[in-house]
Amino acid sequence: MGRVVRRRLGFGGTLVATLFACASLTPSLLPRTWLYQGVMGAVTGILGYAVGAAIGALCRTVIRLPERGRRAAWRVMLAGCGVLAVVALWYSFDWQRDLRALMGMDTRITWFPPVILAVTLVLFAAALLAARLVRLGGRKLNAWLDRYVPVYVGHAVGVLVIASLVALFANDVLFNGFVARVSDISSVANEGTHPGVRPPASAYLSGGPRSLVSWESLGREGRRFTGTAATPARLRAFSGRPATEPIRVYIGLDSAPSPAAQAALAVRELERTGAFGRPVLAVLGTTGTGWVDPHLADTLEYMYNGRTALVAMQYSYLPSWVSFLVDREKAAAAGRALFEAVRERWARLPAGARPRLLLSGESLGSYELEQAFGDLADLVSRADGAVFVGPPNANPIWQRLTGGRDRGSPVWRPVYQDGRTARFAQHPADLHLPAAPWPRPRVVYLQNASDPVVWWSPRLIYRRPAWLEGPRGPGVNPEMNWFPLVTFWQVLVDMTSALDVPPGHGHRYGANIVDGWAAVAAPPGWSPHDTWRLRALVG
């Protein structure tokens, strides 16, 4: 068996692949299933094999072991890797249970170490076979080129040709084909309507009577946004006073041909509904599918008893994580176009008659709106406050505030310039820290310490993140460690289950959004008791 392994695999590749696969079994930000673990073990294992094979090739040019020494090294390495794999698989069950207990989840989980190992080995073998076929093709090409050109020229050309073909296949065939397939599925889904959602009967809602945009053009998430607005009866039940019909304006991808045209149409729809006469006008960012977190919209409507106007615009119908890869520029263009158009119309009103101009977005929706501003000072000079929820690591203003945080404040709960303008919170009490004055306009970032959307970054490939240094944030497993390449994939996989955890963990923010809005834009007379009641309602 050992001889077969030595003939088929490289020493360095096997060793580092095993180390990487075992490292992938250690806990990360969120719990995962045995199937995800098997897939992740294969991915990290093949990456480790590539790294180990490269290191092994370099070592062989310097060190030459006799055959007896190579056999002994292989025996020791295989025995050590086998023991390490068994130990890691044994402990992985407890690590996953501990992580679930930390988040208040059910610790009775199904975990199949033999199946995890089988999935990992099968997928690893398939990936290694594909890599070996590419290498074989490269050698055949080099041998053919060597017949016509000098060896060093042929090898250089061969490497360049193979690398180009692999890159072309990975990008144009695999990635673009995958995106095209997802796009086809998402476009069909965009034409549907969520169960129970009906066209609005109110003229204050896009897609309703006298609306400038048709119900069909709103898209699946736009129809849900306008079709589920709080009714005056529900608002009155909470406030105990006569309520106003809220305004919700939404412009879908099919409503206009470009972001600029969509934004112009949004302004006309706001004018039609009388939005500029409301006390509050909020520009909301959307995720890839066009989704708006209902907590963001409902909270404002309940706080102001319906005297609000909300506007949002769709820039894609792809899932958020796909949009993050291929549609970020579209998101940025949409955010800039919508905010600038709304603000230009808002600025034409008399200074004393303007509504409070607010901003809010979750995940990619926060990225979309941040792109409309140069920095924090620009944001608060042109808007009256913002609540950003679960901001991606790529958010430009978020990056500057986090990177420029006050000395001693952790990256998972940074304090920027004594909290004078922007504050970060996982729990409502965080909004009161530090105890320094907090004048308006205010900006709130709601971010959970265990939210992979906030912390995933390509830098995880080669750099230990600051959120694993020093004291860990609430809900982050103290057993989590950083491994080159491995942690990058662990946190990436965590994003697939970021919504499958209780509120306050992962990408679940729930009723904490109420506290964010109360800090930024509470109406006159609003009390902590009102916040508590509204938390109970929307949570």
C-alpha positions, 0 to 999 in steps of 0.5 A: 500500500505504501509503495502504491501511495508513493508512486501515485502521490508526492510526499510534500503534497500528501503531507500538506494536504492532510494538514490542511484537511485536518485544519478544516475540521477545526471550528470556524465562525458558525456551525456546519453540516457533515456534508459541508465539512466533507466538501470543505475538507476536499477543497482545502486538501487539494489546495494543500496538495498544490502548496506541498507539491510546490514545496516538495519540488523545491526541496528535491533540488536541494536534498537527495535522500537515499531510497531507504531514507525515502521509504522510512520518511513515507512510513513515518509521514503516513502513520502520523497523518493517519493518527492526526486525521483520526484525532481531528475527526474525533474532536470535530464532533465536540467542536461543532457541538461546543459551537452550537452550545455557544450560540444557544442551538440544539447540540444534538447533531448528526455527524458522520466521520467515516462519511466525511472522510469518504466525501473528502477523499472522493472529491479530492481524488477527482480534483487531483485527477483533473490536475494530473490530466492538465499536467500530462497535457502540459508535458505532451505539449512541451515535448512537441515544442522541444522538437522545433524550438530550444528547450527553455523556450518550449517550456516557457511557451508550454507553461503559458499556453496551459495556464491560459487554457486553464484560466480560460476554461475556469473563467469562461466555461466554469465560472461564466457558465455557472453565473449564466445558469444561476442568472437563468434560474434567478430571472425566472424566480424574479418573475414569480411572487411570494405566496400571500403577496397581493397587488396593493390597493393603496395609491401610496404604494408602487404597483398600486392604483395610479402608480407610474410602475406596473406591479409586474415590473417590480420583480419578486422582491419588489412585489413583496416590499410594496405588497407587505407594507404595514396597514393603518389598522396594524399601525393604529393597534401599536400606537393607539392613535389614528395612523397614516398610510405609509409610502413605499416606492420601488423601481424594479429592473424591468421598470426602466432601462438604466440606473439613471432612468430608474432613479429618475422614475423613483423621484417621479413616483415619490412626487406622485405619492407626496413623499417629500411632504412626509416627516421621514424619507428613507433611501433603502439599499437592496441585496442582489435579488432586490430584497429589503430587510422587512425589519428596516422598513417596518420599524420606521413605519411603526415608529412614525405611525405611517408618516414615512416614505421609503424608496428602494431600487433593484439592480440585479436578480442574482443571489447576493453572494453571486452579485457580490462577485459579478454585480458590485459595480452595478450595486455602486452605480444604483446606489449613487444614482438613487441617492443623488436623484432623491437628494437633488429633488429633496434639496429643492425644498425650503430648508424648513420643509424638508423631511429627514433624509435617512439611509439604510441597507443590509449586507450588499444593500449597505455597500450599495449606499456607502458607494454614494459617498466619499467618506463618513464626513460626506455622508453625514453632511448630505444625509440625516442619519444611517443604519447599516446592517451586516456590512460586507468587509468590502464596504469602503467607509466601514473599512476606513472607520474600522482601520482608524479605530481608537487605540484599545478598541477591538475590531469587532466593536470598534470605537471611532473618534470617541463615537462622535458620529458612528457607532458599532453594535451587536447588542443594544447596550453597545450603542451607549458606548462610549459615554461621550456625547453623540450629536446628530446626525448619527450613523449606526453599524449593526454587526455580529462578531460571528457574521461571516459576511462582515469578516470574509475577505481575500486577505484571510488567505495569507493574513491572520485577521484582527478579529482573532487577536486578543479577546474574542467577540461575543459568540466567537469560539475561543477554539477557532484559529487561523490557518493560511488558505484554510480559514478563507474557505471556512469563513466562505462556507460559513456564509452559506449558513449565516442565516441558519443561526439564532438572532444575534449570531451570524447574519441574523439581526432581528429586533436589534434593528429597532434599537439602531433606528431608535438611536438614529431617528427616533420621533419626538416623544419616543421612549425606551418603553416604545423601543421595547414594545416594538422589539417585541412586535417585530422580533 
